[in-house]
Amino acid sequence: EKKINFQPTYNYYLQELKKNKDLKVFISPSYYINKNVRTFPLSSFHYSETVLCNEEGKFISYFSDRYGFNNEDQEWDKKKINTILIGDSFGHGFCVNREDNILSKLKNYSNSKNDGFLNLSSGGTGTLIQYASLLEYFPLDKKVDKVIWLITAGDLINLKNENQNEILNKYVINKKFRQNLKKKSFEINEIHKKFLNIEIENKKNFK
C-alpha cells in the first residue's frame, strides 16, 4: 500500500534530518527581500539534497547544482547551451520530479540532447529577481541558442515587493552592477543556514 505523506514541509524536513544531516530545504530568493543581508542570494543551497514541496502526498527533493539551481551539475560544463529557462515555480519544477519539469521535457523533444539545458528558475520569485539571476549566472563563455523566460501574473505581483529592495534595484539602475554570485556559493550556503536555523527556532517557539 502506497503511503501518502501530508506533513508540512518543516516537520518532514526535521524528521528526515535525523537520517541525513546534510539535507536542506529550498529557500526562495524572495525570502530575503525584507532581510538585512550584505549579499542577496538569487538561488538556494548549492550541492545539496534539497526538499522542495509536497502537493500529492509525496515530498519532492533534488540534488542542486554548483550554484544552487535545479540542474544536473554537468550541464554547466557542456560546450554549447541549447536553452536557458528562467521563471518562478513553473520553471523551477515545483512539486514534480526533475525529469518531469518543463526544461527536461524540452530536452527530451530536442534534437540537441548533447547540448546544455540550464534552469535558472526559482519558485516564489518575480521578474526583477529573475532578471538579476540571468545577469549573474548567464554563461558568457558559451554559445547560448535561446533563453525562455516564463512570466506569470504572480511574477508581476512579486515584482512590486522586489522593487523595494536596495540591492535588487541596483541591477536596474546600474547595468554593470553584479554581486559576482558565481564565486560566492559557499557564502550563500552560510546565509541560508543562518536563516534556516532562525526559522526552525521560530517554529519551535510557536509550537
C-alpha positions as CSV (number, residue, x, y, z in Angstrom):
1,E,0.0,0.0,0.0
2,K,1.3,3.4,-1.0
3,K,2.0,5.7,2.0
4,I,0.8,9.3,1.5
5,N,2.7,11.9,3.4
6,F,0.7,15.1,4.1
7,Q,3.1,16.5,6.7
8,P,4.1,20.2,6.5
9,T,7.5,20.7,4.8
10,Y,9.0,21.9,8.1
11,N,8.0,18.7,10.1
12,Y,9.1,16.5,7.2
13,Y,12.5,18.2,7.0
14,L,13.2,17.8,10.7
15,Q,12.2,14.2,10.6
16,E,14.4,13.4,7.6
17,L,17.3,15.4,9.0
18,K,17.8,12.7,11.6
19,K,18.6,10.3,8.7
20,N,20.5,12.8,6.5
21,K,22.3,15.6,8.4
22,D,23.2,17.3,5.1
23,L,19.6,17.6,4.0
24,K,18.4,21.1,3.1
25,V,15.1,22.7,2.4
26,F,14.6,25.1,-0.6
27,I,14.8,28.8,0.4
28,S,13.4,31.2,-2.2
29,P,15.5,34.3,-3.0
30,S,12.3,36.3,-2.3
31,Y,12.7,35.3,1.4
32,Y,15.5,37.9,1.6
33,I,13.6,40.9,0.2
34,N,13.0,42.3,3.7
35,K,16.1,40.9,5.4
36,N,19.3,42.8,6.1
37,V,21.9,40.9,4.1
38,R,25.1,42.1,2.5
39,T,24.9,39.6,-0.2
40,F,21.5,38.9,-1.8
41,P,21.1,35.2,-2.7
42,L,19.5,34.5,-6.1
43,S,19.5,30.7,-5.7
44,S,19.1,28.2,-2.9
45,F,21.7,25.8,-1.3
46,H,24.3,24.5,-3.7
47,Y,25.4,20.8,-4.0
48,S,22.7,19.8,-1.6
49,E,19.8,17.4,-1.4
50,T,17.0,19.9,-1.3
51,V,13.5,19.3,-0.1
52,L,11.1,21.2,-2.3
53,C,7.4,20.6,-1.6
54,N,4.5,18.2,-1.4
55,E,1.3,18.5,-3.4
56,E,0.2,14.9,-4.0
57,G,1.2,13.2,-0.7
58,K,4.9,12.7,-1.5
59,F,7.7,15.1,-0.9
60,I,9.8,16.0,-3.9
61,S,13.5,16.7,-3.5
62,Y,16.5,17.1,-5.8
63,F,20.3,17.5,-5.7
64,S,21.1,21.1,-6.6
65,D,24.0,22.1,-8.9
66,R,27.1,24.1,-8.1
67,Y,25.2,27.3,-7.9
68,G,22.0,26.1,-6.1
69,F,19.7,25.6,-9.1
70,N,17.6,22.6,-10.1
71,N,20.1,21.1,-12.6
72,E,22.3,18.2,-13.2
73,D,25.7,19.8,-12.4
74,Q,27.4,18.7,-15.6
75,E,25.0,20.8,-17.7
76,W,27.3,23.8,-16.8
77,D,30.3,22.0,-18.5
78,K,28.6,21.5,-21.9
79,K,30.4,23.3,-24.7
80,K,27.2,24.7,-26.0
81,I,23.9,25.7,-24.2
82,N,20.8,24.9,-26.1
83,T,18.3,26.5,-23.7
84,I,18.3,28.6,-20.6
85,L,15.0,28.6,-18.7
86,I,14.1,31.4,-16.3
87,G,10.9,31.8,-14.3
88,D,9.2,31.1,-10.9
89,S,7.8,27.8,-9.6
90,F,6.6,26.8,-13.1
91,G,10.1,26.9,-14.4
92,H,11.7,25.6,-11.2
93,G,9.6,22.5,-11.4
94,F,7.7,22.8,-8.1
95,C,6.4,19.5,-6.7
96,V,7.4,17.4,-9.7
97,N,10.5,15.2,-10.1
98,R,13.3,16.8,-12.2
99,E,12.6,14.5,-15.2
100,D,9.0,15.8,-15.3
101,N,9.7,19.6,-15.2
102,I,9.4,21.9,-18.2
103,L,13.1,22.0,-19.1
104,S,13.5,18.2,-19.0
105,K,10.5,17.9,-21.4
106,L,12.1,20.4,-23.7
107,K,15.4,18.5,-23.7
108,N,13.6,15.2,-24.4
109,Y,12.0,16.7,-27.5
110,S,15.2,18.4,-28.7
111,N,17.5,17.1,-31.4
112,S,20.4,18.6,-29.4
113,K,20.5,16.4,-26.3
114,N,24.3,16.7,-26.1
115,D,24.0,20.5,-25.6
116,G,23.5,22.0,-22.1
117,F,20.0,22.8,-20.8
118,L,20.1,25.2,-17.8
119,N,17.3,26.0,-15.4
120,L,17.8,29.3,-13.5
121,S,14.3,29.4,-12.2
122,S,13.4,29.8,-8.5
123,G,9.9,29.4,-7.0
124,G,8.4,32.5,-5.4
125,T,10.3,35.0,-7.4
126,G,9.2,37.9,-9.6
127,T,10.7,39.4,-12.8
128,L,13.3,41.5,-11.0
129,I,14.9,38.6,-9.2
130,Q,14.7,36.6,-12.4
131,Y,16.4,39.4,-14.4
132,A,19.2,39.6,-11.8
133,S,19.6,35.8,-11.9
134,L,20.2,36.0,-15.7
135,L,22.8,38.7,-15.3
136,E,24.6,36.8,-12.6
137,Y,24.6,33.3,-13.9
138,F,24.3,33.6,-17.7
139,P,27.3,31.6,-19.1
140,L,29.1,34.4,-21.1
141,D,31.8,32.0,-22.1
142,K,29.5,29.7,-24.1
143,K,27.2,29.9,-27.1
144,V,23.6,30.0,-26.0
145,D,20.9,29.3,-28.5
146,K,17.9,30.6,-26.7
147,V,16.5,31.9,-23.4
148,I,12.9,31.1,-22.5
149,W,11.5,33.4,-19.8
150,L,8.3,32.2,-18.2
151,I,6.3,35.1,-16.8
152,T,3.0,34.7,-15.0
153,A,0.6,37.2,-13.3
154,G,2.1,36.3,-9.9
155,D,5.5,37.4,-11.0
156,L,4.3,40.9,-11.5
157,I,2.8,41.0,-8.0
158,N,6.2,39.8,-6.7
159,L,7.9,42.5,-8.7
160,K,6.2,45.1,-6.6
161,N,7.8,43.7,-3.5
162,E,11.2,43.2,-5.1
163,N,11.3,46.8,-6.2
164,Q,11.5,47.8,-2.5
165,N,14.9,46.0,-2.1
166,E,18.0,48.2,-2.5
167,I,20.3,45.5,-3.8
168,L,17.9,44.3,-6.4
169,N,17.2,47.8,-7.6
170,K,20.9,48.2,-8.4
171,Y,20.6,45.8,-11.2
172,V,18.2,48.2,-12.9
173,I,19.9,51.5,-12.0
174,N,23.4,50.3,-13.0
175,K,23.6,48.0,-16.0
176,K,27.1,46.9,-14.9
177,F,26.2,46.1,-11.3
178,R,26.9,42.5,-10.3
179,Q,27.3,40.7,-6.9
180,N,29.6,38.1,-8.5
181,L,27.5,35.3,-7.1
182,K,29.1,32.6,-9.1
183,K,32.1,33.0,-6.8
184,K,30.0,33.2,-3.6
185,S,28.3,29.8,-3.5
186,F,29.8,28.9,-0.1
187,E,28.9,32.3,1.3
188,I,25.3,31.9,0.1
189,N,25.1,28.5,1.7
190,E,26.1,30.1,5.0
191,I,23.5,32.8,4.7
192,H,20.8,30.2,4.0
193,K,22.0,28.1,7.0
194,K,21.7,31.1,9.3
195,F,18.2,32.0,8.3
196,L,17.0,28.4,8.1
197,N,18.1,27.9,11.8
198,I,16.2,31.1,12.7
199,E,13.1,29.8,11.0
200,I,13.4,26.4,12.8
201,E,13.7,28.1,16.2
202,N,10.7,30.4,15.4
203,K,8.5,27.5,14.5
204,K,9.6,25.6,17.6
205,N,8.7,28.6,19.8
206,F,5.4,28.9,18.0
207,K,4.6,25.3,18.7
